[in-house]
């Protein structure tokens, strides 16, 4: 079953970073908005990448929501 999760990309101070690329393997990439958030649809076994780096690999049912990725 598919579910929507939010991916939050922030700097080391917790400030959201806009324009970051979020991609689910095999899907079209999306960019984070002005708050650093991107909504993605996932299902089954999934790999999630931020700017080309894997930030999650596992089952969609176990994925954190939101998935927070800190850069730096």
Buried (B, 14 or more C-beta within 10 A) or exposed (E): EEEEBBBBBBEEEEEBBEEBBBBBEEEEBBEBEEBBBBEBEBEEEBBBBBBEEEBBEEEBEEBEEEBEBEEE
